[in-house]
Amino acid sequence: MTVSPSEAPPPQGVPDGVRAQILATEHWSLLATRSMTWSEVMSRITIHLTVSSASLVVLALFAQASGFDTAFRVMAIGLAAAVLVMGTLTQIRVVNASIDDASTVLGMNRLRAAYLDLDPGIAPYLITSAHDDQKGLMLTYLMGWPRSTLSHVAGSTSIFLTVVNAIVAGTLGALVADAAGAASPAVAIIGVGCGLGYVAGQLVIGQRTFASPRQESRFPTPDVD
């Protein structure tokens, strides 16, 4: 009877050197995936900010040619809407990349657990975690420094894009209100409200996204009394 590869018993007595080589290959694969992901994301952000800056230049040149009349308002509203759509799409990509990055870090934490199984004596030399739960994830992200999770989130690329997009959303709301003939105080209030509303909406979406259950932890951080 022929046994398929999927049904064949695992090889016995694999040397530790071979196991370490396999684990290292997977580790480098995850590192390469992480690097390529953030390289692509940074390119997307650069394109978005370049288009945003170019839009301001276009508006300045247009205002010099035609003044701040109806045509200028239409042009400003159109460009602001386009920049906001592009910024929102870029932010979605950043959020997805952040999720992928977290999964990659958890995978490397698991590999460190395997390294420790091969040689427990290397534990004092590791500054990142060997546990694949939420605590282990943040220990790896914070690299052992006593920083708060809040500072890590507040300084993240996603929050940066949220602020940029909120400014554009507030500007768009103010432009639309001004074009509709609203008074100056109302224009200011609507602009601020749109910006804050965008921030609030993105924070709610982000909280729900990252609060969802991750893959099951196989090497949880031990409780220390």
N, C-alpha and C positions, 0 to 999 in steps of 0.2 A: 504494500500500500504506500503510495506516494504522499508525503507530507508537504503541504504548501508552506512557503516561507513564513506566512503569518501564523501558522500553527506549529512551527518548529520550536522546540524548547530553547530557551536562551542559553548561550554558551556559558560554561562554568569555568571558574577560575581565571577570569580576565585579569591580567596584570594591572597593578595600580598605575603604572606609567601609561598604559593604553587608556585607562579610564580618565586620567588627568588630561591626556591629549584630546580626547573626545569632548570633555567639559570645556577645555580652553578654546576649542574650535567653535563651540556653541556660544561661548562668552564673546569672542571676537565678532561673531556674526551679529549678535545683539548690539554690540557697540557700533558696528558699521551701520546697522539699520537705524539706530538712534541718531547717529551723525548725519546720515542722508536725509532723515525726516526733518531735522531742524535746519539743515541747509536749505531745503526746499521751502520751509516755512519762512525763513528769513528773507528769501528771495521774493516771496509773495508780499511780505510786509514792505519791503523796499519798493516794489512796484506800486503798491497802494499809496505810500507816502509820496512817491514821485508824482503820481497822478494828482494827488491832492494839492501838492505845491504848484504843479502846472496849471491846475484849475484857477488858483488864485492869480497867477500871472495872466491867464487869459481874461479873467474878469477885470484886472487892472488895465490891460490894453483896450478892452472893449469899452470901459468907462471913459477912457481918454478919447476914444473915437466918437462915442454916441452920447456920453453923459449918463446920468442916473435916471433914465426915463423908464418907460414900460418895457422896452426891449432888454434893458439891463436887468430888470427884475426877473423877466422870464429866463434869461440866460443864467442868472445866479441860482434860481430855483432848480433849473434843470441840472446844472453842474453839481449843486449840493446833493440832489437826490441821487445822481449817478455815483458820487463819491461815497454816499452813505450805503448804497447797495453793495458797492465793491468792498467797503470796509466791513460790512456785516458778513459777507461771504468769506472774507479773509479771516475774520474772527471765528467763524464756524470751523475753518480749517485748523486754526490754532487750538481750539478746544479738542478737536479730534486728535491732533498731534499730541496734545498733553495727555490724553487718555492712553494713546499708544506708548508714549514715553513712560508713563507709570507702569504699564504692563511690562515694558522692557526692563525697567529697574527691578520689578518684582522677580522677573526671570533671572536676572543676574544675582539677586539675593539668594535665590534657590541654588544657583551654581556655587555660591560661596558656602552654602550649607553642605554641598557635596564635597567641596575642597576640605572643609573641616572634618568630614567623615574620613577622608583619606589621611589627613594629618591634623589632628586637634591642636598640635603645638603651634600652628600659625595664627591662632586666634588673637594673641596680643598685637599682631602686626596689621590687623584689618581695622580701618577706620569707618568702614561702611558695614551695613547690617547683613546678617545671614538669615533673616527671617522675612517671610513673604506676607505679612499682615500689614495693616495700616501703620502701626507703630514702626515696623521695620522699614516700610517705604519712606516715611518721613525722616528716620534716622539716616538713611542713605542720602536723601535730598539735602539734609542739613549738614552732612559731613561731620557730625559729632560736635558742631558748635552749638552753644546754648541760644539759638534763635527761636523765636516763636513761629508757629505755623502761619499766624496772621501776617507777619512780615514777609514770609515766603510768598504768600498769595498776593499781598498788596504790591509786591515788586515784580509780579509775573508778567509775561508778555500778553496774556489774555486781558489783564486789568489795564495794561497800557493801551491796548487797542480799544477796550471799552471806553476809556476816557476820550480818546481821539474821536471815536464814532459818536460819543455823546455830544461833543462840541459841534460836530457836523449836524447832528440831529437837532440840537438847540438852534443852530443857525438857520437850518431849513425851516423849522417851525416859525422863527421870527420873520423870515422872509415871506412866508406864506401869509402870516398875519398882517404884515405891512402891506403886501399886495392887495389884501382884502379890505384895506382902509382902516385897520384898527389903530387906536391911539397909541402913542409911544409907551405909556406904562403897560398897556395890555400886550404890546409886542414884546416887551422885556419879560413880562410874566410868562407868556406863552413859550418864549424861547428857553427860559430857565426850566419851565415845567417839562418841555419835550426832552431836554438834556437829562434831567434827573429821572424822568420816566424811562428813558433808554437804559440808564445805568441800573435802575431797579429791576427792569425786565431781564437784563443780562445776568444780574446777580442771582435772580430766582432760577433762571435756566441753568446757570452754572452749578448752583447748589444742588438742584435735582439731578443733574448729570453726574456729579462726582459723589453724591450720596448714594447712588445706586449700588447694589451689591457687586463686588468684584469677584474674580475667580476665587475658588475656595483656597484657603490658606493651608498649606501642607507643613510649613515650618513656622508656627506662630511664636511670637516673642514670649518667653517664659515669664510668669508672674513672679515679681520679686517683692517680698514683704518688707 
